Amino acid sequence: MFDPDPVRHPDDEPDRDERGPWLRLLAVSAVVWVALALVEWRLLSEGTFLWATAKSLYTLVLAPLAAAALLQDTRALGVDGVEVGPLKWAYAAVALFFPPVSGLYVYHRRVLVGRGSPSPD
């Protein structure tokens, strides 16, 4: 007859792999954001199609992408036992307007990972 798969308790599930290209995605989105912001600021005339395209791209695509990558990276750190704490929300909120703040986050992350790594006993 029909025998459904047994339902597992969440504690019995295998650990999920939360690692991903989050730091690379964060870096690329921040660098491209800076490049587009500089091009829009220095080279494009306000009100033109190219100006609107560049502004929309770095404001509506790249900044939220950087904030999401930052939050996903903090999730991956949490799986490894390293907590950024509520400061991750401040980093993500600032990244929505100024993604280069990710440089400060990466520095903070390195301090936490360096401090939180287990000793090889």
MOPAC internal coordinates of N, CA, C and O (Angstrom, degrees):
PM7 1SCF
backbone

  N    0.0000 0     0.00 0     0.00 0    0    0    0
  C    1.4402 1     0.00 0     0.00 0    1    0    0
  C    1.5193 1   109.73 1     0.00 0    2    1    0
  O    1.2310 1   119.48 1    10.62 1    3    2    1
  N    1.2965 1   118.59 1  -169.38 1    3    2    1
  C    1.4533 1   124.39 1  -178.19 1    5    3    2
  C    1.5247 1   110.15 1   -84.10 1    6    5    3
  O    1.2310 1   121.16 1   -62.98 1    7    6    5
  N    1.3252 1   115.38 1   117.02 1    7    6    5
  C    1.4605 1   120.37 1   179.86 1    9    7    6
  C    1.5240 1   107.91 1  -117.92 1   10    9    7
  O    1.2310 1   119.78 1   -78.37 1   11   10    9
  N    1.3430 1   118.02 1   101.63 1   11   10    9
  C    1.4699 1   119.95 1  -178.31 1   13   11   10
  C    1.5277 1   110.86 1   -68.92 1   14   13   11
  O    1.2310 1   122.10 1   -25.15 1   15   14   13
  N    1.3097 1   113.59 1   154.85 1   15   14   13
  C    1.4612 1   118.62 1   175.62 1   17   15   14
  C    1.5255 1   109.50 1   -61.40 1   18   17   15
  O    1.2310 1   120.59 1   -38.16 1   19   18   17
  N    1.3181 1   116.48 1   141.84 1   19   18   17
  C    1.4686 1   117.87 1   178.60 1   21   19   18
  C    1.5306 1   110.17 1   -67.21 1   22   21   19
  O    1.2310 1   121.10 1   -34.27 1   23   22   21
  N    1.2942 1   115.49 1   145.73 1   23   22   21
  C    1.4541 1   121.32 1   178.82 1   25   23   22
  C    1.5220 1   108.06 1   -85.99 1   26   25   23
  O    1.2310 1   121.26 1   -50.57 1   27   26   25
  N    1.3073 1   115.19 1   129.43 1   27   26   25
  C    1.4529 1   119.44 1  -179.28 1   29   27   26
  C    1.5220 1   111.38 1   -94.68 1   30   29   27
  O    1.2310 1   121.60 1   -31.34 1   31   30   29
  N    1.3061 1   114.54 1   148.66 1   31   30   29
  C    1.4555 1   121.39 1   173.58 1   33   31   30
  C    1.5314 1   107.67 1   -72.45 1   34   33   31
  O    1.2310 1   119.40 1   -33.12 1   35   34   33
  N    1.3343 1   118.75 1   146.88 1   35   34   33
  C    1.4676 1   119.30 1  -179.95 1   37   35   34
  C    1.5274 1   114.10 1   -55.61 1   38   37   35
  O    1.2310 1   120.09 1   149.97 1   39   38   37
  N    1.3220 1   117.44 1   -30.03 1   39   38   37
  C    1.4613 1   119.35 1   178.48 1   41   39   38
  C    1.5248 1   112.23 1   -70.59 1   42   41   39
  O    1.2310 1   120.17 1   158.96 1   43   42   41
  N    1.3324 1   117.29 1   -21.04 1   43   42   41
  C    1.4553 1   121.41 1  -179.89 1   45   43   42
  C    1.5226 1   113.14 1   -89.08 1   46   45   43
  O    1.2310 1   120.57 1   173.40 1   47   46   45
  N    1.3223 1   116.52 1    -6.60 1   47   46   45
  C    1.4665 1   120.83 1   179.53 1   49   47   46
  C    1.5268 1   109.65 1   -70.37 1   50   49   47
  O    1.2310 1   120.13 1   -32.95 1   51   50   49
  N    1.3143 1   117.36 1   147.05 1   51   50   49
  C    1.4718 1   118.77 1   175.16 1   53   51   50
  C    1.5376 1   109.80 1   -67.31 1   54   53   51
  O    1.2310 1   121.17 1   -27.18 1   55   54   53
  N    1.3160 1   115.37 1   152.82 1   55   54   53
  C    1.4629 1   119.64 1   179.34 1   57   55   54
  C    1.5183 1   110.01 1   -62.81 1   58   57   55
  O    1.2310 1   121.43 1   -42.92 1   59   58   57
  N    1.3067 1   114.88 1   137.08 1   59   58   57
  C    1.4626 1   120.09 1   178.74 1   61   59   58
  C    1.5153 1   109.47 1   -82.65 1   62   61   59
  O    1.2310 1   121.88 1   -33.30 1   63   62   61
  N    1.2985 1   114.00 1   146.70 1   63   62   61
  C    1.4558 1   120.12 1   176.53 1   65   63   62
  C    1.5227 1   107.74 1   -89.51 1   66   65   63
  O    1.2310 1   120.45 1   -78.21 1   67   66   65
  N    1.3209 1   116.75 1   101.79 1   67   66   65
  C    1.4590 1   121.86 1  -178.72 1   69   67   66
  C    1.5203 1   112.36 1   -89.65 1   70   69   67
  O    1.2310 1   121.06 1   171.63 1   71   70   69
  N    1.3386 1   115.57 1    -8.37 1   71   70   69
  C    1.4633 1   117.63 1   179.04 1   73   71   70
  C    1.5221 1   109.12 1   -65.53 1   74   73   71
  O    1.2310 1   121.53 1   -31.46 1   75   74   73
  N    1.2342 1   114.68 1   148.54 1   75   74   73
  C    1.4607 1   119.25 1  -179.61 1   77   75   74
  C    1.5084 1   108.68 1  -164.00 1   78   77   75
  O    1.2310 1   120.95 1    11.00 1   79   78   77
  N    1.2826 1   115.79 1  -169.00 1   79   78   77
  C    1.4686 1   118.77 1  -179.64 1   81   79   78
  C    1.5297 1   111.41 1   -85.08 1   82   81   79
  O    1.2310 1   120.08 1  -144.79 1   83   82   81
  N    1.3259 1   117.44 1    35.21 1   83   82   81
  C    1.4668 1   120.57 1  -169.97 1   85   83   82
  C    1.5174 1   112.74 1   -63.84 1   86   85   83
  O    1.2310 1   119.90 1   136.60 1   87   86   85
  N    1.3270 1   117.79 1   -43.40 1   87   86   85
  C    1.4680 1   118.84 1  -179.58 1   89   87   86
  C    1.5260 1   111.72 1   -68.35 1   90   89   87
  O    1.2310 1   120.54 1   141.31 1   91   90   89
  N    1.3309 1   116.57 1   -38.69 1   91   90   89
  C    1.4689 1   119.16 1   176.74 1   93   91   90
  C    1.5165 1   111.02 1   -64.99 1   94   93   91
  O    1.2310 1   120.78 1   136.96 1   95   94   93
  N    1.3262 1   116.11 1   -43.04 1   95   94   93
  C    1.4607 1   120.96 1   178.91 1   97   95   94
  C    1.5302 1   110.39 1   -63.60 1   98   97   95
  O    1.2310 1   120.54 1   139.79 1   99   98   97
  N    1.3201 1   116.58 1   -40.21 1   99   98   97
  C    1.4571 1   121.58 1   177.59 1  101   99   98
  C    1.5245 1   110.68 1   -63.31 1  102  101   99
  O    1.2310 1   120.45 1   134.21 1  103  102  101
  N    1.3153 1   116.75 1   -45.79 1  103  102  101
  C    1.4722 1   120.53 1  -179.16 1  105  103  102
  C    1.5238 1   111.40 1   -65.36 1  106  105  103
  O    1.2310 1   120.27 1   134.18 1  107  106  105
  N    1.3127 1   117.09 1   -45.82 1  107  106  105
  C    1.4674 1   120.35 1  -178.68 1  109  107  106
  C    1.5247 1   110.70 1   -63.68 1  110  109  107
  O    1.2310 1   120.18 1   135.29 1  111  110  109
  N    1.3224 1   117.26 1   -44.71 1  111  110  109
  C    1.4637 1   119.11 1  -178.97 1  113  111  110
  C    1.5283 1   111.31 1   -65.38 1  114  113  111
  O    1.2310 1   119.81 1   142.81 1  115  114  113
  N    1.3333 1   117.96 1   -37.19 1  115  114  113
  C    1.4711 1   120.33 1   178.59 1  117  115  114
  C    1.5311 1   111.08 1   -68.27 1  118  117  115
  O    1.2310 1   120.13 1   137.07 1  119  118  117
  N    1.3184 1   117.37 1   -42.93 1  119  118  117
  C    1.4722 1   120.38 1  -179.30 1  121  119  118
  C    1.5264 1   110.95 1   -66.87 1  122  121  119
  O    1.2310 1   120.21 1   136.11 1  123  122  121
  N    1.3252 1   117.21 1   -43.89 1  123  122  121
  C    1.4703 1   120.06 1   179.31 1  125  123  122
  C    1.5313 1   109.83 1   -67.33 1  126  125  123
  O    1.2310 1   120.14 1   144.53 1  127  126  125
  N    1.3371 1   117.34 1   -35.47 1  127  126  125
  C    1.4650 1   121.12 1   176.75 1  129  127  126
  C    1.5253 1   109.96 1   -59.39 1  130  129  127
  O    1.2310 1   120.44 1   132.59 1  131  130  129
  N    1.3314 1   116.75 1   -47.41 1  131  130  129
  C    1.4638 1   121.05 1  -179.98 1  133  131  130
  C    1.5287 1   110.17 1   -61.88 1  134  133  131
  O    1.2310 1   120.65 1   135.15 1  135  134  133
  N    1.3283 1   116.36 1   -44.85 1  135  134  133
  C    1.4637 1   120.06 1  -179.10 1  137  135  134
  C    1.5281 1   111.24 1   -61.54 1  138  137  135
  O    1.2310 1   120.07 1   132.81 1  139  138  137
  N    1.3175 1   117.48 1   -47.19 1  139  138  137
  C    1.4644 1   120.29 1  -179.92 1  141  139  138
  C    1.5208 1   111.60 1   -66.86 1  142  141  139
  O    1.2310 1   120.04 1   141.54 1  143  142  141
  N    1.3308 1   117.54 1   -38.46 1  143  142  141
  C    1.4655 1   119.88 1   178.72 1  145  143  142
  C    1.5193 1   110.69 1   -63.79 1  146  145  143
  O    1.2310 1   120.37 1   139.79 1  147  146  145
  N    1.3328 1   116.89 1   -40.21 1  147  146  145
  C    1.4674 1   119.58 1   178.20 1  149  147  146
  C    1.5287 1   111.61 1   -67.84 1  150  149  147
  O    1.2310 1   120.50 1   138.19 1  151  150  149
  N    1.3297 1   116.65 1   -41.81 1  151  150  149
  C    1.4698 1   119.83 1   177.89 1  153  151  150
  C    1.5244 1   110.01 1   -62.09 1  154  153  151
  O    1.2310 1   120.62 1   135.02 1  155  154  153
  N    1.3093 1   116.43 1   -44.98 1  155  154  153
  C    1.4730 1   120.47 1  -179.67 1  157  155  154
  C    1.5221 1   110.52 1   -64.06 1  158  157  155
  O    1.2310 1   119.97 1   138.89 1  159  158  157
  N    1.3060 1   117.67 1   -41.11 1  159  158  157
  C    1.4570 1   122.45 1  -176.76 1  161  159  158
  C    1.5251 1   112.32 1   -70.55 1  162  161  159
  O    1.2310 1   120.68 1   137.69 1  163  162  161
  N    1.3415 1   116.30 1   -42.31 1  163  162  161
  C    1.4593 1   119.79 1  -171.97 1  165  163  162
  C    1.5293 1   114.62 1   -96.51 1  166  165  163
  O    1.2310 1   119.86 1   147.90 1  167  166  165
  N    1.3331 1   117.86 1   -32.10 1  167  166  165
  C    1.4614 1   118.69 1  -169.04 1  169  167  166
  C    1.5293 1   115.35 1  -111.64 1  170  169  167
  O    1.2310 1   119.37 1   154.60 1  171  170  169
  N    1.3018 1   118.82 1   -25.40 1  171  170  169
  C    1.4613 1   120.00 1  -172.00 1  173  171  170
  C    1.5240 1   111.66 1   -99.77 1  174  173  171
  O    1.2310 1   121.27 1   -36.58 1  175  174  173
  N    1.3147 1   115.17 1   143.42 1  175  174  173
  C    1.4575 1   120.92 1   178.46 1  177  175  174
  C    1.5203 1   109.44 1   -84.08 1  178  177  175
  O    1.2310 1   121.34 1   -45.29 1  179  178  177
  N    1.3145 1   115.03 1   134.71 1  179  178  177
  C    1.4621 1   119.92 1  -179.05 1  181  179  178
  C    1.5303 1   110.43 1   -62.74 1  182  181  179
  O    1.2310 1   121.30 1   -42.79 1  183  182  181
  N    1.3158 1   115.11 1   137.21 1  183  182  181
  C    1.4480 1   120.90 1   178.13 1  185  183  182
  C    1.5181 1   115.17 1    93.91 1  186  185  183
  O    1.2310 1   120.00 1   173.44 1  187  186  185
  N    1.3216 1   117.61 1    -6.56 1  187  186  185
  C    1.4632 1   119.83 1   178.99 1  189  187  186
  C    1.5222 1   110.37 1   -86.07 1  190  189  187
  O    1.2310 1   121.23 1   -13.34 1  191  190  189
  N    1.3197 1   115.26 1   166.66 1  191  190  189
  C    1.4601 1   120.91 1   179.77 1  193  191  190
  C    1.5267 1   111.30 1   -62.85 1  194  193  191
  O    1.2310 1   119.75 1   135.44 1  195  194  193
  N    1.3276 1   118.09 1   -44.56 1  195  194  193
  C    1.4559 1   121.49 1   179.77 1  197  195  194
  C    1.5206 1   111.63 1   -64.18 1  198  197  195
  O    1.2310 1   120.32 1   140.59 1  199  198  197
  N    1.3169 1   116.98 1   -39.41 1  199  198  197
  C    1.4592 1   121.38 1   177.13 1  201  199  198
  C    1.5280 1   110.19 1   -61.05 1  202  201  199
  O    1.2310 1   120.70 1   133.08 1  203  202  201
  N    1.3186 1   116.28 1   -46.92 1  203  202  201
  C    1.4647 1   120.40 1  -179.29 1  205  203  202
  C    1.5376 1   111.46 1   -65.33 1  206  205  203
  O    1.2310 1   120.80 1   141.69 1  207  206  205
  N    1.3135 1   116.07 1   -38.31 1  207  206  205
  C    1.4631 1   119.98 1   178.84 1  209  207  206
  C    1.5177 1   111.07 1   -65.17 1  210  209  207
  O    1.2310 1   120.20 1   132.29 1  211  210  209
  N    1.3116 1   117.22 1   -47.71 1  211  210  209
  C    1.4664 1   120.98 1  -179.68 1  213  211  210
  C    1.5222 1   110.63 1   -63.59 1  214  213  211
  O    1.2310 1   120.19 1   134.67 1  215  214  213
  N    1.3229 1   117.24 1   -45.33 1  215  214  213
  C    1.4685 1   121.24 1  -179.30 1  217  215  214
  C    1.5242 1   110.53 1   -63.66 1  218  217  215
  O    1.2310 1   120.25 1   137.09 1  219  218  217
  N    1.3195 1   117.13 1   -42.91 1  219  218  217
  C    1.4696 1   120.37 1   178.82 1  221  219  218
  C    1.5191 1   110.99 1   -64.58 1  222  221  219
  O    1.2310 1   120.39 1   138.74 1  223  222  221
  N    1.3103 1   116.85 1   -41.26 1  223  222  221
  C    1.4552 1   120.66 1  -178.00 1  225  223  222
  C    1.5241 1   111.68 1   -64.02 1  226  225  223
  O    1.2310 1   120.16 1   132.31 1  227  226  225
  N    1.3312 1   117.30 1   -47.69 1  227  226  225
  C    1.4617 1   116.89 1  -177.34 1  229  227  226
  C    1.5289 1   112.67 1   -79.95 1  230  229  227
  O    1.2310 1   119.95 1   156.95 1  231  230  229
  N    1.3310 1   117.70 1   -23.05 1  231  230  229
  C    1.4682 1   119.59 1   179.80 1  233  231  230
  C    1.5244 1   112.53 1   -87.24 1  234  233  231
  O    1.2310 1   120.36 1   136.62 1  235  234  233
  N    1.3151 1   116.91 1   -43.38 1  235  234  233
  C    1.4616 1   120.72 1  -172.35 1  237  235  234
  C    1.5193 1   114.82 1   -98.84 1  238  237  235
  O    1.2310 1   119.85 1   166.24 1  239  238  237
  N    1.3245 1   117.89 1   -13.76 1  239  238  237
  C    1.4665 1   120.12 1  -179.64 1  241  239  238
  C    1.5263 1   111.20 1  -115.74 1  242  241  239
  O    1.2310 1   120.48 1   123.13 1  243  242  241
  N    1.3202 1   116.70 1   -56.87 1  243  242  241
  C    1.4655 1   119.99 1  -171.97 1  245  243  242
  C    1.5275 1   113.56 1   -71.61 1  246  245  243
  O    1.2310 1   119.49 1   138.99 1  247  246  245
  N    1.3203 1   118.58 1   -41.01 1  247  246  245
  C    1.4651 1   119.94 1  -179.59 1  249  247  246
  C    1.5351 1   111.57 1   -65.05 1  250  249  247
  O    1.2310 1   118.70 1   131.75 1  251  250  249
  N    1.3419 1   120.08 1   -48.25 1  251  250  249
  C    1.4706 1   118.74 1   176.37 1  253  251  250
  C    1.5289 1   112.70 1   -64.39 1  254  253  251
  O    1.2310 1   120.32 1   147.08 1  255  254  253
  N    1.3275 1   117.00 1   -32.92 1  255  254  253
  C    1.4592 1   120.29 1   177.09 1  257  255  254
  C    1.5306 1   110.71 1   -63.38 1  258  257  255
  O    1.2310 1   120.39 1   138.15 1  259  258  257
  N    1.3174 1   116.86 1   -41.85 1  259  258  257
  C    1.4719 1   120.62 1   177.74 1  261  259  258
  C    1.5247 1   110.67 1   -64.30 1  262  261  259
  O    1.2310 1   120.11 1   136.82 1  263  262  261
  N    1.3153 1   117.39 1   -43.18 1  263  262  261
  C    1.4715 1   120.35 1   179.64 1  265  263  262
  C    1.5311 1   110.90 1   -64.21 1  266  265  263
  O    1.2310 1   120.29 1   138.42 1  267  266  265
  N    1.3210 1   117.04 1   -41.58 1  267  266  265
  C    1.4676 1   120.31 1   179.16 1  269  267  266
  C    1.5246 1   111.40 1   -66.75 1  270  269  267
  O    1.2310 1   119.94 1   139.15 1  271  270  269
  N    1.3222 1   117.71 1   -40.85 1  271  270  269
  C    1.4639 1   120.78 1   178.11 1  273  271  270
  C    1.5200 1   110.59 1   -64.12 1  274  273  271
  O    1.2310 1   120.38 1   141.77 1  275  274  273
  N    1.3188 1   116.87 1   -38.23 1  275  274  273
  C    1.4558 1   121.07 1   177.59 1  277  275  274
  C    1.5290 1   110.53 1   -62.57 1  278  277  275
  O    1.2310 1   120.41 1   133.78 1  279  278  277
  N    1.3185 1   116.82 1   -46.22 1  279  278  277
  C    1.4683 1   120.09 1   179.42 1  281  279  278
  C    1.5305 1   111.74 1   -65.94 1  282  281  279
  O    1.2310 1   120.03 1   141.25 1  283  282  281
  N    1.3078 1   117.55 1   -38.75 1  283  282  281
  C    1.4623 1   120.06 1   177.59 1  285  283  282
  C    1.5271 1   111.14 1   -65.17 1  286  285  283
  O    1.2310 1   120.29 1   143.59 1  287  286  285
  N    1.3218 1   117.05 1   -36.41 1  287  286  285
  C    1.4564 1   119.62 1   177.18 1  289  287  286
  C    1.5227 1   110.82 1   -65.63 1  290  289  287
  O    1.2310 1   119.99 1   142.16 1  291  290  289
  N    1.3250 1   117.62 1   -37.84 1  291  290  289
  C    1.4669 1   119.08 1   177.06 1  293  291  290
  C    1.5215 1   110.95 1   -66.42 1  294  293  291
  O    1.2310 1   119.94 1   147.41 1  295  294  293
  N    1.3301 1   117.73 1   -32.59 1  295  294  293
  C    1.4760 1   120.12 1   174.14 1  297  295  294
  C    1.5158 1   111.05 1   -64.26 1  298  297  295
  O    1.2310 1   120.59 1   136.97 1  299  298  297
  N    1.3311 1   116.48 1   -43.03 1  299  298  297
  C    1.4635 1   120.04 1   178.66 1  301  299  298
  C    1.5218 1   110.64 1   -63.83 1  302  301  299
  O    1.2310 1   119.98 1   142.15 1  303  302  301
  N    1.3133 1   117.65 1   -37.85 1  303  302  301
  C    1.4632 1   120.27 1   176.07 1  305  303  302
  C    1.5219 1   110.78 1   -65.32 1  306  305  303
  O    1.2310 1   120.19 1   141.70 1  307  306  305
  N    1.3311 1   117.24 1   -38.30 1  307  306  305
  C    1.4613 1   121.47 1   179.67 1  309  307  306
  C    1.5138 1   112.24 1   -62.13 1  310  309  307
  O    1.2310 1   119.95 1   144.15 1  311  310  309
  N    1.3234 1   117.71 1   -35.85 1  311  310  309
  C    1.4633 1   121.37 1   176.92 1  313  311  310
  C    1.5212 1   110.03 1   -63.68 1  314  313  311
  O    1.2310 1   120.32 1   145.05 1  315  314  313
  N    1.3256 1   116.98 1   -34.95 1  315  314  313
  C    1.4634 1   121.90 1   179.03 1  317  315  314
  C    1.5247 1   112.47 1   -83.14 1  318  317  315
  O    1.2310 1   120.13 1  -179.57 1  319  318  317
  N    1.3231 1   117.36 1     0.43 1  319  318  317
  C    1.4566 1   120.82 1   177.06 1  321  319  318
  C    1.5127 1   115.04 1    90.61 1  322  321  319
  O    1.2310 1   119.71 1  -168.59 1  323  322  321
  N    1.3167 1   118.16 1    11.41 1  323  322  321
  C    1.4654 1   121.82 1   178.62 1  325  323  322
  C    1.5202 1   107.47 1  -107.04 1  326  325  323
  O    1.2310 1   120.18 1   -60.57 1  327  326  325
  N    1.3281 1   117.25 1   119.43 1  327  326  325
  C    1.4628 1   121.68 1  -178.40 1  329  327  326
  C    1.5194 1   110.97 1  -105.72 1  330  329  327
  O    1.2310 1   120.98 1   -49.09 1  331  330  329
  N    1.3143 1   115.73 1   130.91 1  331  330  329
  C    1.4607 1   121.10 1   175.17 1  333  331  330
  C    1.5229 1   109.07 1   -85.84 1  334  333  331
  O    1.2310 1   120.32 1   153.22 1  335  334  333
  N    1.3261 1   116.98 1   -26.78 1  335  334  333
  C    1.4554 1   121.59 1   178.92 1  337  335  334
  C    1.5159 1   111.87 1    83.11 1  338  337  335
  O    1.2310 1   120.82 1    16.15 1  339  338  337
  N    1.3239 1   116.03 1  -163.85 1  339  338  337
  C    1.4635 1   119.95 1  -177.94 1  341  339  338
  C    1.5251 1   113.71 1   -66.58 1  342  341  339
  O    1.2310 1   120.48 1   166.83 1  343  342  341
  N    1.3213 1   116.69 1   -13.17 1  343  342  341
  C    1.4587 1   119.97 1   178.52 1  345  343  342
  C    1.5250 1   111.73 1   -63.27 1  346  345  343
  O    1.2310 1   120.07 1   156.73 1  347  346  345
  N    1.3399 1   117.47 1   -23.27 1  347  346  345
  C    1.4721 1   119.99 1   178.65 1  349  347  346
  C    1.5233 1   111.03 1   -61.12 1  350  349  347
  O    1.2310 1   120.52 1   146.13 1  351  350  349
  N    1.3373 1   116.61 1   -33.87 1  351  350  349
  C    1.4654 1   119.89 1   179.71 1  353  351  350
  C    1.5247 1   110.95 1   -70.48 1  354  353  351
  O    1.2310 1   120.57 1   145.86 1  355  354  353
  N    1.3184 1   116.51 1   -34.14 1  355  354  353
  C    1.4695 1   119.59 1   176.53 1  357  355  354
  C    1.5294 1   110.18 1   -68.03 1  358  357  355
  O    1.2310 1   120.38 1   135.83 1  359  358  357
  N    1.3345 1   116.89 1   -44.17 1  359  358  357
  C    1.4610 1   120.12 1   176.78 1  361  359  358
  C    1.5315 1   110.53 1   -58.22 1  362  361  359
  O    1.2310 1   120.52 1   133.36 1  363  362  361
  N    1.3352 1   116.62 1   -46.64 1  363  362  361
  C    1.4697 1   120.63 1  -177.97 1  365  363  362
  C    1.5290 1   111.43 1   -65.62 1  366  365  363
  O    1.2310 1   120.26 1   140.96 1  367  366  365
  N    1.3277 1   117.10 1   -39.04 1  367  366  365
  C    1.4721 1   119.99 1   179.58 1  369  367  366
  C    1.5218 1   110.98 1   -65.17 1  370  369  367
  O    1.2310 1   120.30 1   138.37 1  371  370  369
  N    1.3181 1   117.04 1   -41.63 1  371  370  369
  C    1.4598 1   119.71 1   178.17 1  373  371  370
  C    1.5266 1   110.11 1   -68.86 1  374  373  371
  O    1.2310 1   120.46 1   142.93 1  375  374  373
  N    1.3395 1   116.72 1   -37.07 1  375  374  373
  C    1.4730 1   120.51 1   180.00 1  377  375  374
  C    1.5247 1   112.13 1   -64.21 1  378  377  375
  O    1.2310 1   119.84 1   156.83 1  379  378  377
  N    1.3135 1   117.92 1   -23.17 1  379  378  377
  C    1.4669 1   119.89 1   176.16 1  381  379  378
  C    1.5277 1   112.03 1   -65.52 1  382  381  379
  O    1.2310 1   120.62 1   155.89 1  383  382  381
  N    1.3282 1   116.43 1   -24.11 1  383  382  381
  C    1.4591 1   120.67 1  -179.89 1  385  383  382
  C    1.5256 1   112.54 1  -111.30 1  386  385  383
  O    1.2310 1   120.44 1   152.26 1  387  386  385
  N    1.3543 1   116.76 1   -27.74 1  387  386  385
  C    1.4513 1   121.65 1  -175.78 1  389  387  386
  C    1.5301 1   109.69 1  -146.82 1  390  389  387
  O    1.2310 1   120.02 1   -99.12 1  391  390  389
  N    1.3451 1   117.57 1    80.88 1  391  390  389
  C    1.4649 1   121.39 1  -176.55 1  393  391  390
  C    1.5230 1   116.69 1   -56.68 1  394  393  391
  O    1.2310 1   118.25 1   155.71 1  395  394  393
  N    1.3322 1   120.94 1   -24.29 1  395  394  393
  C    1.4708 1   118.10 1   177.13 1  397  395  394
  C    1.5282 1   114.16 1   -60.99 1  398  397  395
  O    1.2310 1   119.48 1   170.05 1  399  398  397
  N    1.3330 1   118.61 1    -9.95 1  399  398  397
  C    1.4652 1   120.18 1   173.66 1  401  399  398
  C    1.5308 1   110.39 1   -61.11 1  402  401  399
  O    1.2310 1   120.55 1   166.32 1  403  402  401
  N    1.3100 1   116.55 1   -13.68 1  403  402  401
  C    1.4675 1   120.28 1   178.86 1  405  403  402
  C    1.5251 1   111.63 1   -62.15 1  406  405  403
  O    1.2310 1   119.89 1   154.96 1  407  406  405
  N    1.3130 1   117.82 1   -25.04 1  407  406  405
  C    1.4603 1   120.29 1   174.83 1  409  407  406
  C    1.5187 1   111.23 1   -61.98 1  410  409  407
  O    1.2310 1   120.37 1   138.27 1  411  410  409
  N    1.3228 1   116.89 1   -41.73 1  411  410  409
  C    1.4631 1   121.27 1   176.22 1  413  411  410
  C    1.5235 1   110.27 1   -65.98 1  414  413  411
  O    1.2310 1   120.45 1   139.82 1  415  414  413
  N    1.3345 1   116.75 1   -40.18 1  415  414  413
  C    1.4626 1   120.15 1   177.45 1  417  415  414
  C    1.5345 1   111.12 1   -61.99 1  418  417  415
  O    1.2310 1   120.20 1   136.36 1  419  418  417
  N    1.3257 1   117.23 1   -43.64 1  419  418  417
  C    1.4674 1   120.73 1  -179.14 1  421  419  418
  C    1.5264 1   110.10 1   -63.08 1  422  421  419
  O    1.2310 1   120.01 1   140.35 1  423  422  421
  N    1.3218 1   117.58 1   -39.65 1  423  422  421
  C    1.4570 1   120.45 1   176.21 1  425  423  422
  C    1.5298 1   110.10 1   -62.62 1  426  425  423
  O    1.2310 1   120.35 1   132.95 1  427  426  425
  N    1.3298 1   116.95 1   -47.05 1  427  426  425
  C    1.4599 1   121.56 1   178.39 1  429  427  426
  C    1.5291 1   110.72 1   -60.06 1  430  429  427
  O    1.2310 1   120.55 1   139.69 1  431  430  429
  N    1.3137 1   116.56 1   -40.31 1  431  430  429
  C    1.4656 1   121.79 1   178.89 1  433  431  430
  C    1.5239 1   110.80 1   -61.98 1  434  433  431
  O    1.2310 1   120.71 1   136.03 1  435  434  433
  N    1.3303 1   116.25 1   -43.97 1  435  434  433
  C    1.4697 1   119.57 1   179.98 1  437  435  434
  C    1.5154 1   111.37 1   -64.05 1  438  437  435
  O    1.2310 1   120.14 1   142.91 1  439  438  437
  N    1.3192 1   117.34 1   -37.09 1  439  438  437
  C    1.4620 1   120.50 1   176.45 1  441  439  438
  C    1.5272 1   109.77 1   -64.17 1  442  441  439
  O    1.2310 1   120.14 1   135.15 1  443  442  441
  N    1.3206 1   117.34 1   -44.85 1  443  442  441
  C    1.4680 1   120.86 1  -179.56 1  445  443  442
  C    1.5221 1   112.17 1   -66.22 1  446  445  443
  O    1.2310 1   120.12 1   135.72 1  447  446  445
  N    1.3108 1   117.38 1   -44.28 1  447  446  445
  C    1.4564 1   120.58 1  -178.70 1  449  447  446
  C    1.5228 1   110.39 1   -67.84 1  450  449  447
  O    1.2310 1   120.32 1   140.46 1  451  450  449
  N    1.3001 1   117.00 1   -39.54 1  451  450  449
  C    1.4604 1   120.53 1   178.59 1  453  451  450
  C    1.5124 1   111.10 1   -65.57 1  454  453  451
  O    1.2310 1   120.41 1   141.58 1  455  454  453
  N    1.3314 1   116.82 1   -38.42 1  455  454  453
  C    1.4641 1   121.90 1   179.93 1  457  455  454
  C    1.5145 1   111.61 1   -77.70 1  458  457  455
  O    1.2310 1   120.45 1   145.95 1  459  458  457
  N    1.3490 1   116.74 1   -34.05 1  459  458  457
  C    1.4522 1   120.10 1  -173.53 1  461  459  458
  C    1.5273 1   114.61 1   -91.57 1  462  461  459
  O    1.2310 1   119.41 1   179.82 1  463  462  461
  N    1.3322 1   118.72 1    -0.18 1  463  462  461
  C    1.4549 1   119.28 1  -177.25 1  465  463  462
  C    1.5267 1   109.86 1   -75.85 1  466  465  463
  O    1.2310 1   120.49 1   -42.14 1  467  466  465
  N    1.3348 1   116.67 1   137.86 1  467  466  465
  C    1.4561 1   119.91 1  -179.16 1  469  467  466
  C    1.5214 1   111.74 1   -70.04 1  470  469  467
  O    1.2310 1   120.95 1   -29.92 1  471  470  469
  N    1.3134 1   115.79 1   150.08 1  471  470  469
  C    1.4594 1   119.79 1   178.75 1  473  471  470
  C    1.5249 1   109.97 1   -79.90 1  474  473  471
  O    1.2310 1   119.63 1   -37.99 1  475  474  473
  N    1.3220 1   118.32 1   142.01 1  475  474  473
  C    1.4689 1   120.58 1  -176.32 1  477  475  474
  C    1.5297 1   111.82 1   -81.76 1  478  477  475
  O    1.2310 1   120.43 1  -105.64 1  479  478  477
  N    1.3150 1   116.78 1    74.36 1  479  478  477
  C    1.4786 1   121.61 1   178.64 1  481  479  478
  C    1.5007 1   111.86 1   -89.18 1  482  481  479
  O    1.2310 1   120.10 1   180.00 1  483  482  481

